Amino acid sequence: MSSRLDRFLDDEKLNELAEADWPVILPRIIKYAKAKVKKFQALGITSLDTEDLVHEAILRAFSARREWNQERYPDVGSFLKSIISSLCSHELSHYKRFRHYRFGAFEEATQDPLEAEASQVEPVASRSPNPEEVIVQEQRAKEIIEKISQLQEDDEEVQMVLLCAEEGISKPRDIAEQTGYEIKRVYNILRRLRRNLEKLRLGS
Amino acid sequence: MSEEKRYLEMLDALTESLGSSEDQSLEEVTEELIAEGIDVDASISRLMQTVGKCTKAARRQALDRAREERLRTEQRSSALAIEFANLSKARLLKMIREIMSAMPDALSLSFRDLESKSDEDLASILEDLELAKQLAVEEQSHDE
């Protein structure tokens, strides 16, 4: 009982979550989670599932086990992305313990998703990555970037986007500004990159 | 920063780009997901169930909290009623004035009006003021 009541959302945040336009938010969150999962797959970690990630993020958002800083994450979408990002950035150190929750088991397990799940969730900040695993991850990242770059060596647009990534520029709008490309063009380039990342995963 | 770490950060930036959809319409995002082999409708439907269940559970928690709060207030109120029931009129007026001077925004009661009240009414006013004072203190400590 205490696990349910010692952490709770204030009414305002609860209402914001409850009344959010979920059918509009969810596809964007799935896209975001999918990109994260692909990155992990390319790095050789296949334990993550896109829908599981989104599901976990929703549970954490509602159970308030993750503080919602509304100045930093003003809307539900950005808040969920931050949770997904946090879950993923610590994945290496705990993916073996990550709960792979299937939806069919929901009703069998409990009638109260917050009570059931919140007790299984560790505070993300308390986990620290294993240095050896980080080194392996860094080496794999290098291989991936080099392979992508080689695969699309003649694709000047892709090379420009890779240059932006090197500069830490990640928002398509910022890439458009940096490269002078139309925003739609940037999304098309990203689509090509996504396909190649997929090829890379299948190839490996 | 090591070269490898730089690549990891580059991959992170690229992943953020690939997951971005701020400038896309919902239809464009949905089309992309379908092209990636995701059954969007089924996925959304399952996740909406999660949202529904979480909303219900969180609202139930909020109701539980409100009920606990109400019970606590009622218990305090009864305790205060007993505490103030046998105080003299002068003592009640003194205590009311003390609280009112400490909480100038709480209530605007005229002291002259207070003099005309019965002991019972004064005890009741004091009870309300004391409760309001305690709640304000609690709220303040909660905010801190």
Contacts between the chains, C-beta under 8 A, distances in Angstrom:
chain1	res1	chain2	res2	distance
A	4	B	61	6.0
A	4	B	64	8.0
A	5	B	61	6.7
A	5	B	64	6.9
A	5	B	65	6.9
A	8	B	58	7.6
A	8	B	61	5.5
A	8	B	62	7.3
A	8	B	65	6.6
A	9	B	58	6.0
A	9	B	62	7.9
A	11	B	62	6.2
A	14	B	55	7.9
A	14	B	58	5.2
A	14	B	59	7.1
A	14	B	62	6.2
A	17	B	54	7.8
A	17	B	55	7.2
A	17	B	58	7.6
A	18	B	55	4.4
A	18	B	58	7.4
A	18	B	59	7.3
A	22	B	47	7.6
A	22	B	48	6.1
A	22	B	51	5.2
A	23	B	44	6.4
A	23	B	48	7.3
A	24	B	26	5.8
A	26	B	43	7.8
A	26	B	44	5.2
A	26	B	47	5.4
A	26	B	48	7.4
A	27	B	21	7.9
A	27	B	26	6.2
A	27	B	29	4.8
A	27	B	30	5.3
A	27	B	33	6.2
A	27	B	40	6.3
A	27	B	44	6.9
A	28	B	21	4.5
A	28	B	26	7.9
A	28	B	29	5.7
A	30	B	33	6.0
A	30	B	38	6.7
A	30	B	40	7.4
A	30	B	43	6.2
A	30	B	44	7.9
A	30	B	47	7.9
A	31	B	19	5.9
A	31	B	21	5.2
A	31	B	29	5.5
A	31	B	32	6.5
A	31	B	33	6.1
A	32	B	19	3.8
A	32	B	20	7.7
A	32	B	21	7.4
A	33	B	19	7.5
A	34	B	19	7.1
A	34	B	33	7.2
A	34	B	36	6.4
A	34	B	38	7.1
A	35	B	15	5.2
A	35	B	16	7.7
A	35	B	18	4.1
A	35	B	19	3.2
A	36	B	15	6.1
A	36	B	19	6.4
A	38	B	15	7.5
A	38	B	18	7.2
A	39	B	11	6.3
A	39	B	12	7.7
A	39	B	14	8.0
A	39	B	15	4.3
A	42	B	11	8.0
A	50	B	38	7.3
A	51	B	43	5.6
A	51	B	46	6.9
A	51	B	47	7.0
A	54	B	47	5.9
A	55	B	46	7.9
A	55	B	47	6.5
A	55	B	50	5.4
A	58	B	47	6.8
A	58	B	50	5.2
A	58	B	51	6.0
A	58	B	54	6.0
A	59	B	50	7.1
A	59	B	54	6.4
A	61	B	54	7.9
A	62	B	54	3.8
A	62	B	55	7.2
A	62	B	57	7.3
A	62	B	58	5.1
A	63	B	54	7.8
A	63	B	58	7.9
A	81	B	19	7.9
A	103	B	46	5.1
A	103	B	49	7.2
A	103	B	50	7.5
A	106	B	49	7.7
A	106	B	50	7.9
A	106	B	53	7.3
A	112	B	57	5.2
A	112	B	60	7.8
A	113	B	50	7.1
A	113	B	53	4.9
A	113	B	54	5.7
A	113	B	57	5.6
A	114	B	54	6.6
A	114	B	57	4.5
A	114	B	58	6.5
A	114	B	61	6.9
A	115	B	57	7.4
A	135	B	4	7.3
A	137	B	8	6.4
A	138	B	2	7.1
A	138	B	4	3.6
A	138	B	5	5.5
A	138	B	7	6.6
A	138	B	8	4.8
A	139	B	4	5.7
A	141	B	4	6.9
A	141	B	7	4.4
A	141	B	8	4.1
A	141	B	10	7.3
A	141	B	11	4.4
A	142	B	3	7.1
A	142	B	4	5.2
A	142	B	7	3.9
A	142	B	8	7.9
A	144	B	7	7.8
A	144	B	11	6.0
A	145	B	7	5.0
A	145	B	10	5.5
A	145	B	11	6.0
A	145	B	14	7.7
A	146	B	7	8.0
A	161	B	14	7.8
A	161	B	17	7.0
A	162	B	10	7.6
A	162	B	14	7.4
A	164	B	13	7.6
A	164	B	17	7.8
A	165	B	10	4.8
A	165	B	11	7.7
A	165	B	13	4.2
A	165	B	14	4.4
A	165	B	17	6.8
A	166	B	6	7.6
A	166	B	10	5.2
A	166	B	13	7.8
A	168	B	9	6.6
A	168	B	13	5.3
A	169	B	13	6.7
A	170	B	12	7.8
A	170	B	13	4.3
A	170	B	14	7.4
A	170	B	16	3.6
A	170	B	17	4.9
A	170	B	20	7.3
A	171	B	16	7.5
A	171	B	17	7.3
A	171	B	20	6.2
A	171	B	22	7.2
A	172	B	17	6.2
A	172	B	20	5.1
A	172	B	22	7.1
A	172	B	23	5.9
A	173	B	22	6.8
A	173	B	23	6.1
A	175	B	17	6.6
A	183	B	23	4.9
A	187	B	23	7.1
A	187	B	24	6.4
A	187	B	28	7.7
A	190	B	17	5.7
A	190	B	18	5.7
A	190	B	20	7.7
A	191	B	32	7.1
A	193	B	14	7.1
A	193	B	17	7.9
A	193	B	18	6.6
A	194	B	18	5.4
A	194	B	36	7.9
A	197	B	18	7.3
